[in-house]
Amino acid sequence: SLSNSEIRVVALNDPFMDLEYMVYLFKYDSSHGRFKGSVEARNGKFVVNDYEISVFSEKNPADIKWGEVGADYVVESSGVFTTTEKASAHLKGVCIINIVIVSKVIISAPSPDAPMFVVGVNLDEYKPEYKIISNASCTTNCLAPLAKIIHDKFGIVEGLMTTIHSTTATQKTALSLSRDFILHYRIGEGEEVQPKTSFQAQPGQQKQLEGIPTTIVSAVDLTVRLAKETTYDEIKAAVKHASEHEMKGVLAYTEDQVVSTDFVSDSHSSIFDASAGIQLNPSFVKLVAWYDNE
């Protein structure tokens, strides 16, 4: 809401963090940098630039009193309540007069059963009657806009995608037992680059190299065989045109010699790196795009 006047954050919920620590982490963000405004705890509320935000500390979404603060939309970002049934618990947060206020829940992760939408790609399929929707994953939001442009213009016959992903919270800092060892032995290997399955909105040929030694900003490597023969310059032109028109604000285009830190806090879902791609032949090409995964 600091950068968008149409959005007003009224409350947040975290059952595992006290208010003082919230203030500290917001003020001193090692990924995005120190907050340049004012932030403090005041009368049990999280106050940013003198704007008060209510704070809840509930483990059960149904116990969060979203109605008391007049919340219209809830963003479910815990990564735990990703199904329609579990996310629907947020709709039960009522105010004193027992009137449900929340009208929508947006899951900030892939969902096994909720309708999933990527801005710039399939929002035309959204229906007002949907109560629970998913915004898919950060990687999907980088991949899908680029893939849509290429498919619409040249046709994708088949392809492979690899994510070069920054360090995540699931990794160990030293060799140790992984709680997820049944599925991912390599997570316990500590600070190493680790291949694993990527969390995409749809199943397919997707791999993720996780643990690249950066705290933020990741990249998508999309390699595809095209239905229509073309040149790399034509591909660049198509992506650049989309970035200036139908996908403006969602997808960006650059020919600069950039590195990951150049995109910290970049609000675009996907930034196409024109100088990083390569074409093997008129129907086979590798494309690279960046994204701030936080």
Number of C-alpha atoms within 10 A of each C-alpha: 9 11 6 7 7 7 9 13 15 19 20 16 19 14 11 8 10 12 17 14 11 16 17 13 12 16 18 13 11 11 14 15 12 12 13 9 9 12 19 20 17 13 9 13 18 22 17 18 11 12 15 19 19 17 19 19 16 14 12 12 20 17 15 23 24 28 21 19 15 15 20 16 18 20 16 20 13 12 11 11 19 24 17 19 12 14 25 17 16 28 24 19 20 22 16 9 8 11 12 20 20 20 15 21 22 21 28 19 24 24 24 13 13 21 19 24 22 21 17 19 18 13 11 9 10 12 9 7 8 12 18 26 25 25 21 24 22 22 26 23 25 28 28 20 26 27 19 17 19 19 16 10 17 19 18 19 12 12 17 14 20 22 25 22 25 22 23 14 8 13 20 19 14 11 14 12 14 18 12 12 11 7 11 14 14 19 26 21 17 17 17 20 19 21 17 18 15 21 17 21 22 13 8 11 13 17 18 21 18 24 23 18 12 14 18 22 24 26 25 24 20 20 20 22 19 20 16 14 12 17 14 20 11 12 18 21 14 16 24 19 16 19 23 14 11 12 20 15 15 21 28 24 20 16 11 10 10 13 10 15 16 12 17 18 16 17 14 18 26 29 26 27 21 22 14 16 17 14 16 9 12 14 19 21 20 18 24 24 25 29 28 25 21 14
